[in-house]
């Protein structure tokens, strides 16, 4: 038998929900698996009842989650936000959360934390957890921290205090007298004519830090790349070479390895060469790192501590020409690629120590590979073939009819599947991705019901 609903019935249905012949108030009870339960400390998720405390659980797509591990995007498809606990949600477009209470958003109104109500910013101010009239006896008022002040010309706040900006400046909630020589170092004002700010600390101008050690820059101490040295033990001028000191009259610094060497040696990359060759029975000495080798300068050449047979157009870097590691090269026909010689030709380039021709090869992941080849992890493959690389995993797509794309390391059909980017999970087209989770529902209505329980 069908009964026509009258006005009273429609009003009743607006306040209650009809489930299997039982009317109930949704503010007091919930219907879970066709059974009524008291709402307090209960959550119904996937037709299962979860008990207490209710605000510690969140239901998303029929799956229960711990509220402390769930983001807002996983709680609501409408980008609802949480006010105090996951059971108390609101739409930020039309509502606000103020003091753990959801309130309808009103134009010009703001929330005063600790106060009992919203306030109109054009007529009131929030100060010390209470709302107060913005104007008193025709004078505008403002709040500095939790203190109330009358607004005056050039007035500004500095922490809890008011400040005249023409005579003072604020340094991290502390007022100081303004002058051309005053500045702020993190939270401390200082005079720039006597001090400076280093590592957020105020120190004297003749002081500095060497690593974490404070020292006097006018003393005999010298800082070399965060290593402190006492130069009083040297009777000659010194300079830094990396973290070490060297004597300028008798030593020099090879900048590549930051190595102090005797003045008679010469730097060539990471190799030192002797300049002074001593004659022994008509031969000269080729010296490197304490090793002496004699050679005939008429038929041989010493380069990088290595004796090589002299040829036309050959030269060594000690003569300000070309040295490639320990090998002498013909600078008119070759170039040096990280201590490896390469033949000079049009367009030659260097790939981490290996010469290559960019018209036929390219440099990728510190390796020289052919232009027609690709790298998938450590595997080389033909980019024009039926192979496809997904996050360093190689797939053969020659037997796949549908167009495919990568979803993490795997393939998916763009016609019948989708990729949940958060987890790189492949799913059917008719399902929806739920935040960072896997698809759980197939219709918008079910998703909404399960999410907002």
C-alpha positions in Angstrom: 0.0 0.0 0.0 1.4 3.4 -1.0 0.9 6.4 1.3 1.1 10.0 0.1 3.5 12.1 2.1 2.0 15.3 3.5 3.8 18.5 4.7 4.3 17.1 8.2 5.8 13.8 6.8 8.2 15.8 4.7 9.3 17.8 7.7 9.8 14.6 9.7 11.9 13.0 6.9 14.1 16.1 6.8 15.0 15.5 10.5 15.3 11.7 10.4 16.4 8.9 8.1 14.2 5.9 7.2 16.1 2.6 7.2 14.3 -0.8 7.0 11.2 0.6 8.6 13.0 2.2 11.6 13.2 6.0 12.0 16.3 7.4 13.7 17.9 10.7 14.5 21.3 10.8 12.7 22.6 13.2 15.4 22.2 10.4 18.0 22.5 7.1 16.2 24.1 5.6 13.1 22.9 2.8 10.9 25.6 0.2 10.3 24.8 -3.0 8.3 21.0 -2.4 8.7 21.4 -2.2 12.5 21.0 1.0 14.6 23.8 1.9 17.1 24.4 4.9 19.3 26.7 7.3 17.5 28.9 8.2 20.5 32.4 6.7 20.1 31.3 4.7 17.0 32.3 4.7 13.4 30.6 2.6 10.6 33.0 1.8 7.8 32.4 -0.8 5.1 29.3 -2.1 7.0 31.5 -2.8 10.1 31.2 -1.0 13.4 34.3 0.4 15.0 34.3 1.5 18.6 35.9 4.3 20.4 37.2 6.9 20.4 35.4 7.7 17.2 37.6 10.7 16.3 40.7 8.5 16.2 39.4 6.7 13.2 38.7 7.9 9.6 36.7 5.9 7.0 37.7 6.2 3.4 36.3 4.0 0.7 35.2 1.3 3.1 38.6 1.1 4.8 39.2 2.3 8.3 42.3 4.4 8.9 44.1 5.8 12.0 43.3 9.6 11.9 46.9 10.5 12.8 48.1 8.8 9.7 45.6 10.2 7.2 45.9 13.5 5.3 42.9 15.7 4.6 43.0 14.8 0.9 42.4 11.2 1.8 39.5 12.0 4.1 37.3 14.0 1.7 36.9 14.3 -2.1 35.5 17.8 -1.6 38.7 19.0 0.1 36.9 19.3 3.4 39.1 20.3 6.3 39.3 19.0 9.8 38.3 21.1 12.8 39.8 19.6 16.0 39.0 16.0 15.0 38.2 14.0 11.9 34.5 13.8 12.8 34.2 17.5 12.8 34.7 18.6 9.2 33.9 21.8 7.2 34.0 23.4 3.8 36.5 26.2 3.9 34.7 28.0 1.1 31.6 28.7 3.2 32.8 27.8 6.8 35.6 28.5 9.2 37.0 26.6 12.2 37.2 28.9 15.2 38.3 27.6 18.6 37.4 24.0 17.6 33.9 25.1 16.4 32.6 25.2 12.8 31.0 28.5 12.1 29.4 29.9 8.9 31.8 32.2 7.1 30.8 35.9 7.0 32.4 38.7 5.0 34.8 40.9 7.0 34.7 38.4 10.0 37.8 36.7 11.4 38.4 34.2 14.2 39.9 35.4 17.5 41.7 32.4 19.0 40.5 32.0 22.6 37.5 34.3 22.2 34.0 32.9 22.3 32.9 34.3 18.9 34.0 35.7 15.5 34.6 39.4 15.2 34.3 42.1 12.5 37.8 43.3 11.6 36.5 46.7 10.5 35.0 47.5 14.0 36.8 45.2 16.4 40.3 43.8 17.2 41.4 40.6 18.7 43.8 41.1 21.6 44.7 38.8 24.5 42.1 36.1 23.5 39.3 38.6 23.5 37.5 40.9 21.0 37.5 44.6 21.8 36.2 47.7 20.0 38.7 49.0 17.5 37.9 52.6 18.4 37.7 54.2 21.9 36.6 57.8 22.3 37.4 58.5 18.7 40.9 57.1 18.9 41.9 54.0 17.0 43.5 51.1 19.0 45.8 48.3 18.0 47.2 45.2 19.7 50.9 44.4 20.1 51.1 40.8 21.2 48.5 40.7 23.9 48.7 44.4 24.9 46.3 47.2 23.8 47.7 50.5 22.6 46.3 53.7 21.0 47.5 54.2 17.4 49.8 57.2 17.0 51.8 58.6 14.0 54.9 56.5 13.2 53.8 53.9 15.7 54.5 50.2 15.2 54.7 47.1 17.3 57.8 45.4 18.5 56.8 42.2 20.4 54.5 43.3 23.2 55.7 46.9 23.1 54.8 49.9 21.0 57.6 51.7 19.2 58.3 55.0 17.4 59.7 54.0 14.0 61.4 57.4 13.6 63.7 56.9 16.6 63.8 53.2 17.2 64.0 49.9 15.2 62.9 46.4 16.2 65.3 43.5 16.5 63.4 40.3 17.2 60.9 41.8 19.6 63.5 44.1 21.2 63.5 47.9 20.6 66.8 49.7 20.0 67.7 53.3 19.3 67.9 53.9 15.5 71.2 55.1 14.0 73.2 54.6 10.8 75.7 52.3 12.6 73.1 50.1 14.3 72.0 46.7 12.8 70.4 43.5 13.9 72.1 40.1 14.3 69.3 37.5 14.6 67.9 38.7 17.9 70.7 41.0 19.1 71.2 44.7 18.1 74.9 45.7 17.5 77.1 48.7 16.5 78.6 48.1 13.1 81.6 50.4 13.8 82.8 48.1 16.6 81.2 44.7 15.9 80.0 42.4 13.1 77.6 39.5 12.8 79.1 36.1 12.0 77.2 32.8 12.2 74.3 34.7 14.0 76.7 35.9 16.7 77.8 39.4 17.5 81.7 39.5 17.8 84.4 42.2 17.7 85.6 43.4 14.3 89.0 42.0 14.9 87.5 38.6 15.7 86.3 35.8 13.4 85.5 32.1 13.4 87.7 29.3 12.0 85.3 26.5 11.9 83.7 26.7 15.4 86.8 28.3 17.0 86.8 32.1 17.7 90.2 33.8 17.2 91.8 37.2 17.0 92.5 38.1 13.4 95.2 40.5 14.4 97.1 37.8 16.3 99.6 35.3 14.9 96.8 32.8 14.3 95.8 32.1 10.6 92.8 30.2 9.4 93.1 28.0 6.4 89.8 26.4 5.3 88.5 26.0 8.9 91.9 24.8 10.2 93.7 27.2 12.6 97.5 27.6 12.5 99.9 29.5 14.7 102.2 31.4 12.3 104.6 32.5 15.1 106.6 29.3 14.5 107.4 30.6 10.9 110.1 33.2 10.4 108.9 34.0 6.9 105.6 35.1 5.3 103.1 32.4 5.0 99.9 31.7 2.9 97.2 29.1 2.8 97.3 26.1 0.5 94.0 24.3 1.2 94.0 23.5 4.9 97.8 23.8 5.2 100.3 26.7 5.4 103.3 27.1 3.1 106.4 29.4 3.2 106.2 31.9 0.3 110.0 32.3 -0.2 110.8 28.6 -0.4 107.5 26.9 -1.4 104.5 27.4 -3.7 100.9 25.9 -3.8 99.8 23.6 -6.5 96.1 24.7 -6.6 94.7 21.5 -8.1 95.6 19.1 -5.3 96.1 22.0 -2.8 99.6 20.7 -2.2 102.6 22.8 -1.0 105.7 21.9 -3.0 109.3 23.2 -3.2 109.7 26.3 -5.3 111.9 24.5 -7.8 109.1 22.1 -8.7 106.3 22.9 -11.2 102.6 22.1 -11.0 101.0 20.1 -13.8 97.5 19.1 -12.8 97.9 16.8 -9.9 101.6 16.1 -10.8 104.7 18.1 -9.8 107.7 18.4 -12.1 111.2 19.5 -11.3 112.5 22.6 -13.1 116.1 22.2 -12.1 117.7 19.3 -14.1 121.1 18.2 -12.8 123.7 17.1 -15.4 125.2 13.7 -14.7 127.8 12.4 -17.2 126.2 14.4 -20.0 122.6 13.3 -19.1 119.8 15.1 -17.3 117.6 13.9 -14.4 113.9 13.3 -14.8 112.4 13.7 -11.3 109.0 12.8 -9.8 107.9 12.3 -6.2 111.5 11.4 -5.1 112.3 9.1 -8.0 115.3 10.1 -10.3 115.7 8.9 -13.9 118.5 9.9 -16.2 117.9 10.7 -19.9 119.6 12.1 -22.9 117.9 15.4 -23.7 119.0 15.2 -27.4 116.8 12.1 -28.1 114.3 12.0 -25.1 112.0 14.3 -23.2 111.0 14.4 -19.6 107.3 15.1 -18.9 105.4 14.4 -15.7 108.4 12.4 -14.4 108.2 10.0 -17.3 111.0 9.8 -20.0 109.7 9.5 -23.6 111.4 9.5 -27.0 111.5 13.0 -28.5 109.6 13.5 -31.7 108.8 16.5 -33.8 106.1 18.8 -32.5 106.2 17.0 -29.1 106.2 19.3 -26.0 105.7 19.2 -22.2 103.6 21.4 -19.9 106.6 22.5 -18.0 107.3 24.6 -21.1 103.8 26.1 -20.8 102.5 23.9 -23.7 100.5 20.7 -23.4 100.8 17.9 -20.8 98.1 15.3 -20.6 98.5 13.4 -17.4 101.9 11.7 -17.6 101.8 11.5 -21.4 103.4 14.0 -23.8 101.1 14.9 -26.7 101.3 16.7 -30.0 99.2 19.8 -29.3 98.6 20.5 -33.0 96.8 17.1 -33.5 95.5 16.1 -30.1 93.6 17.4 -27.1 93.5 16.3 -23.5 90.3 14.9 -21.9 90.8 14.4 -18.1 94.4 13.1 -18.5 93.4 11.1 -21.6 94.6 12.2 -25.1 92.0 12.6 -27.9 92.5 13.2 -31.6 91.6 16.7 -32.6 88.8 16.8 -35.2 85.6 18.8 -35.8 83.1 18.5 -33.0 85.1 16.2 -30.6 84.0 16.5 -27.0 84.8 15.0 -23.6 82.7 12.7 -21.4 84.2 12.2 -17.9 87.6 11.3 -19.2 86.6 9.7 -22.5 86.8 11.6 -25.8 83.8 11.2 -28.2 82.2 12.4 -31.4 78.8 14.1 -30.7 77.7 13.5 -34.3 77.6 9.7 -33.6 77.5 9.4 -29.8 76.3 11.2 -26.7 77.3 11.4 -23.0 74.7 9.9 -20.6 75.2 8.9 -17.0 79.0 9.4 -17.4 79.1 6.9 -20.3 79.6 7.4 -24.0 76.8 5.7 -26.0 75.5 5.7 -29.6 72.9 8.3 -30.5 70.5 5.5 -31.5 70.9 3.7 -28.2 69.2 4.4 -24.9 70.0 3.5 -21.3 67.4 1.8 -19.1 69.1 1.4 -15.8 72.4 -0.4 -16.8 70.9 -1.9 -19.9 71.5 -0.4 -23.4 68.7 -0.6 -25.9 67.7 0.7 -29.4 65.4 3.7 -28.9 63.8 3.0 -32.3 62.8 -0.5 -31.4 59.6 -1.8 -29.7 61.3 -1.6 -26.3 60.0 0.9 -23.7 61.8 2.0 -20.5 59.7 2.6 -17.3 61.8 3.8 -14.3 64.8 1.7 -15.2 62.7 -1.4 -16.1 62.7 -2.4 -19.8 59.5 -3.7 -21.5 58.8 -5.3 -24.9 55.6 -3.7 -26.3 55.7 -5.4 -29.7 52.8 -7.7 -28.8 50.6 -5.1 -27.0 47.8 -3.7 -29.2 46.6 -0.7 -27.2 48.7 2.4 -26.7 50.6 2.1 -23.3 52.3 4.5 -20.9 54.4 4.0 -17.8 52.9 3.8 -14.3 56.0 3.6 -12.1 58.0 0.6 -13.3 55.0 -1.0 -15.0 52.9 -0.4 -18.2 49.2 0.4 -18.4 46.7 0.7 -21.3 45.5 4.3 -21.7 42.2 3.1 -23.1 41.1 0.8 -20.3 43.3 1.7 -17.3 44.5 4.6 -15.2 47.6 5.2 -13.1 47.1 6.4 -9.4 50.2 8.6 -9.3 50.5 8.6 -5.6 51.2 4.9 -5.4 51.9 4.1 -9.1 49.0 1.7 -8.8 47.3 0.5 -12.1 43.5 0.5 -11.9 40.5 0.2 -14.2 39.2 3.4 -15.8 35.8 3.3 -14.0 37.5 3.4 -10.5 38.7 6.5 -8.7 42.1 7.1 -7.0 41.7 8.0 -3.3 44.6 10.3 -2.3 47.7 8.2 -1.9 45.7 5.0 -1.6 44.4 2.4 -4.1 41.0 2.7 -5.7 38.2 1.4 -3.5 34.9 2.6 -5.1 33.3 2.6 -8.5 30.7 5.4 -8.2 30.8 8.9 -6.8 27.8 8.3 -4.5 29.3 5.3 -2.7 32.6 7.2 -2.3 30.8 10.2 -0.8 28.8 8.0 1.6 31.8 6.0 2.9 34.0 9.0 3.2 31.6 11.2 5.2 30.4 8.5 7.7 
